[in-house]
Amino acid sequence: MCVPRSLALGLLLAACNEPDPPRPARPPVPEGATVLEWSSEEPPPGAVLAPAEAAPVAASRAVRAEHRPAAGPDGDHGSADPVEARRIVYRVRLGVPGILGSPLVDLVLPAAELFIDVSDARLRARFVGPGWPVDAGSEVRLRGDSPGAYVIDGRGGRPLEPGALASWFEGGAPRPGPRPYVRRDPVADDEDAPRAGELVCALVAEWTGEARSAILPRCGHASPVAFRVGFFRGERTADVPIELPRSALRADDAPPLPEVAHVTSRALLEGDALARLRAESHRGEELDTRDAEPPVDEGLVVVNESDGRMIVVVDGVAIGWVEAGATGHFVGLTPGVHEVGGMRPRGAVSMRRRLVAIPGRTVLRYRAPRD
């Protein structure tokens, strides 16, 4: 039977306890740069932040992709024998919590999509589109008989121990965020329903660092109609039966492996969209003008010295993300004073909104709360 190829996707899993490669060392803070230190307990004092010195901006880093072996080979799924499966697509949107501001203009973020091929024993999921805070095209592979995952992104492929997919998505140690949510399909308990729900919910569990046993009872047999991971909300847009060779659902490092470009920052909106963001009329605080010249010709330069990936929010709108230890440059913002905040991919608000002068350069440094 021919396999439709219009929605190519893949994901597979294998458990393991190998850690990710170490994160790059923090770059030195340039003299005169504005440094924001904050913690989840103690937000920084309110103040307008003046521009600081300019510095080069890198949006990507050359990385040699290295594919490490899975914790165990998945030879049971190595044949070309056909297997019944489902091809499921979720359209995913990112919301911004009210604590980070309410947008004054209506801007629609580019959609992210999650493509899933799943049988009753294996799952492959691919993160498609520019709306994700991970390398576009990254793939996750899961198996139903063993927790953990095998992930492939711009740095290569590697096995992850149970729950470590949350750290991968966060780009660092996960911080507490909203609890995961799945909305059960009305046919989930039908005996004739396709048995895709358990593995889709296993993906949500691994993604959020939860035990699979805590999520699976909410799902039933059919794939969930919707899910929430942090402030990412997915709505199911397609769920069709397909037939695949068993090898297309292997959950280890077997080829073919997708080629994924590695980036350390990405804008979620084009410059002309960012230009529509405006400061509120009451923002009339006087700026510190000790720096006679703006630090950059245009936009906002963000240096992320926190311990994880940061989604940058300006005037209540998520405008992009920056990897830990990296720098991002977001152009198109109208010069003036804007509200800038930050949150982690799984929903933790790491930086409350502050007033920042743009053009400008801001260093974000997370200071963990003391015990």
N, C-alpha and C positions, 0 to 999 in steps of 0.2 A: 504493500500500500504506500502510495507517495506521501511524503511528509510535507505539509505546507511550510514554506520558509519565509513567509512575510514578516513574521515577528521573531526573528532569531534571538535566542537567549540561552543562558546557561548558568547553572549553579549546582554545585555539588558540595558534599561535606565530608570531613574526616576529622576525628578528634585528635588533639595533641597538646603538648604542654610546652612547645618551644615559644619563647618570647619574640616579639618583634625586634628588629634591629634598633640600637639605641638612637634616640633623637639627637639632632645636631645641637652643638653647644649654642647657648644664647649669644647673639651678636653684641658687641659693646654698645653701650648707650652713647650716642654722640653728644658732645658738649652743648649744652643749651636746649636739648630736646625736652619737651614736656613729658613727664613720666607720671602715669596714673597707677597708683597702687591701691588695691581694694581687696576685700574678702567678702565672703557671703554674709558675714556677721557685721562687718564694719565698712559701709560704703564710704568713698572719699568725700571730703567736704565739698559743698557746692561752691563753684567758682567758674568763671570764664577762663578757658585755657588759651593762652596766647600762642601764636605760631612759634616754631623753633627752627633749627637748622635743617637744610636740605641734605639728603643722602641718596645714594643710588637705590633703586627699587628693583627687586628680582621677583618675577612671577612664577618662575619654574627653576628647578634644580636638576642638573644632569644626574641620573641615577641608572646604574646598570641593573637591569632586571635579573633577579636570581630566583629560580624556582626550586624551592626546597621540597623534599619528598613528604608525602602525607604520613600521618602517624602509622597507618597501616594500609596496604594496597587494597583496592576495591575490585579484585579480580572477579568476584561474583557477577559484576556488571560489565564484564569485558567483551561479551559476545555481541553479534549483530542480530540476535533474535529480537523480534518486535515485542514491544511492551506498550500497554495502554497507558496514556498519560493525559494531563490537562495542560493547556497553554493559557496562562492567566496574566492579565495586565492590570496594574494599578496606576492610576494617575495620582500624583502626590503633590500637595501644596504645603508650603511652609507658612505658619502663622507666627505673629509676633505678640508676646504678652503685653498687656496694657501698661505694665510698669516701665516698659521701654518706650512708651509714647504712642500717640494716636496720629496716624498720617493725616495731613491736611489735604492731600491729593489722592486720587484713586489710581494706584499703580498696580498692575498685575505682574507678579513674579513669573518668570518662565517655569513651565511645569517640569517636574521630574517624573520619570516613569520607572516602574519596577516590573521587569519582564520575568516571569517565572515559568519554568517547565517542571512538572512534578508528577511523579507516579505515587503508588502507595508505599514506596520504600526509599526513594531518592528525590532530591530537589536541587535545581540550579536556578539562581536568581541573578539578574544583571541590573546594575544601576545605570539608567540611560538618561541622557539629557544634562543640560547645564545647571539644573536646579539643585543638584546634590552637593553636599560639602565634602565629597570624596572624589577621587579620580573618576571621570566619566567613563563608563564601560566596565567598571570594577565588577567582579563576579564572585558570588558566594556559592559554595557547594556543601550540601548537607546530606546526611543519611539518617534514616529513621531508627536504626538499631544502635546508634551510638551518639552521645552528645558531642558538641564541638563543631568545628567548621573548617573548611579549606577555603582561603580567600586569595583572590588574584587581583592586584591593582598595579599601579605604575612602578612599584618597587619589586614586583615579581609575585610569586605564589608561595604560600606558607600555610601550615596547619595552625589552628588556634584551639586552645583548650576550651572547655565549656564556659560560656559567658564572656570570653575574651573578644567576641565580635563587637561588644559594646565599646571596649577600649579602642578598637580599630576605627569605629565610626566617630568616636570622640577625638581621635588623634592624640590620646593621652589617657590618663587615669579618669574613669567616669566620675561625674559629679551627680548628686541626686537631682532628679528632674521629675516631671509628671509621670505617673504610673502608665504603663502600656495599656492599650485598649484594643479590643477586637469586637466587631459587630457581627454576630452570628447570622449566617444565611438561614432564611426560613425553612429551607429544605435540608438543613444540616443533619437532622435526625432521621431522614428518610433512608430506609435500608437500601434503596436503589441509588442514593446520591453518590457521586464520585468521591473517592476517598482521598481528597487532596487537602482537606482542612487541617488535619493533624500536623502535617509537615509545614504548611504555611504558618501555622501558629508556632511551631518549633523555631522557624526563622525569626518571628517576632520575639520569642523568648531569648534566643541567642543574641539578637540585636540589642536587647535592653538589659542583658545581664541577669535575666530571671531564670529560674529553673524551669525546664520544659513542663514539668508536672504542674506548675502554677498557672500556666496559660492554656494547655491543651484542653482541660475540661470546658473551657468557654467556647469551643469551636465546633465540635461535631465533625461530620464527614466532609461537608462541602467547604470550599474556600470561603473565608470571611468576606462579607460585603464591604467592610471598611476596617481600617486599623489606624492606630495612632502611636507613633514613637516620638517622644518629646513633643515638639510642636509641628512635626511632620504628620500630615493626615492623608492617608491613602484611600481612594475610592475605586472599587473594582469596575473596570470598563470592559473587560472581556474575559471569558472563561469558556474555552472550547475544547472538545475532545480531540486528541491527536494520537498518532502511533509513532513511536520512536524506537530506534535500535537501543538495546540496553546500554550499550557503550556510551550513548549520548547523555546518559545520566550518571556516569561514574562520579563518585564523590572523592576522588583523589587527584594527584597531579598528572594524570594521563592527558596527553595532547588530544585534540588541539587546545592550546591555551590562548586566550584572547590577548591581543596586543593593546596595552593600555598606556597612554601618555601620563607621566607624573607631573603634577603642578603643585605649587606651594601656596597659591592664592588664586582666587577667581572672582570676578565681578558677576553679580546675578542680574544686573540691569545695564543696558546700554547708556552711554553718556547723555543722549538726548532725553532719556527717561529720568536720569538723576537730576538733570537741570530743572525739572518741574518741582523738586523739593524746595520748600520755602520755609524760612524761619518764621515763627509766630510773631505777631506785631508787638507783644509785650517784651520781647527780648531786647531790651535797650541798655543792658549793662555795659559799662565802659570797659573797653579792652585794655590790657596791658600792652603798651606799644614799645617796649624796650627793644624789640627787634625791628629795625627800620625797614627791612626788606622781607617779603614773605619767604618762607623756607622752600616752597616749591612753586612752580609757575601755575599749577592748576590742581584742584582736587584735594583729596585727603590721603596722606601716607600713614599707614598703620603698621607699627612694628609690634609683633605679638611675642611678648616675653612671658606669657602665661604657660601653664603646663599642659595645654591642649589646644585643639583647633578652636578658633573663635569665629563666630558669625557676627559681622559688624552691622549694627543697626543705626541708621541716621534718620532723624525725624520720624521715628516709628516704622521705618521701612528697612527690611533686611537688604543690604546692598551688595554683600559679598562675604567671603570668608578668607581667613589667613591661617596657615599652618603654624603650629608652635615653633618658635625660633625663626620665623620667616617674616618677610615684609610684603605688604600689598599696597598698591597705588590705585585709588578709585577716582577716576576723572569724570568731569561733567557737572559736579556739584557747583551750585551758584555761590560765589564768594559771599561771605558773611558769617554769622554765628548760627550754628546748627546744634541740635541735640544728638550726641553720639553715645551709644551704649553697645553692649556686647553680650552674647549668650552662647552657650555650648550647644553642639548639634542635638543632644538629647534633651535640651530644654532648660538646663540650669542657667539662671541669669547671673553672669559672672561680673558684669560691670553695669551698674545703674547709669541711667542717662546723665550726661554732663554737657555743659555748654562748651563748645569747641569752635575756635576761629578757623575758617577755611578760606583760602588755602592754608594748609597746616600739616604738621607732622605730630603724631601721637604715639607714644610708647605705652603699650598695655602690659602690665606686670601683675600677675595674680599672686597674692600673699595669702597662703592658707590660714584659716583661723586656728588659734592656739587651743589646745585641749584644756 
